[in-house]
Amino acid sequence: MAKQTPCILIVTAQIDASVEDAWNEWYDEVHLPAALACPGVISGARYVSTGDASKIDHGERSTEMTKIYTTVYEIESPQTLLTPEFKAMRGWYHFSEHIKARTQVLQLL
C-alpha cells in the first residue's frame, strides 16, 4: 500500500470578547487534547494573530483590527476527519453562537 501524504487541517476562529477567556480555557484544556487523541491526528499547535490583519478584496486593500485564533493540525489524510472519534470531538459546543470560524484541509501538492 502506498504511503499517503500527510495533510494540514487549519481552523481559524474569531471569538466574541465576552467569552474569549472561557473559550481559550476550554480549547486548551478540553478541545485540543481531545483532538490530539484522535486516530490520524499527528500534531497540533495554536496561534493567535498580532496587530492588524491586511485584507485584499478584488484589488482593494484594507486592514482589520480583529484577533484571529488559528490551530494547525497535521493529520494523516482527509479521512481522519471521518473517524468516529474525530466526529465526536468536533464542534464548538456552547461557544458556537460566539464564533465566526473556518475549517479547511490542505494537502501537499
Secondary structure, DSSP 8 states (H G I E B T S, - for coil): ------EEEEEEEEE-GGGHHHHHHHIIIIIHHHHHTSTTEEEEEEEE--S-EEEEETTEEEEE----EEEEEEES-GGGGGSHHHHHH-S-GGGGGGEEEEEEEEE--
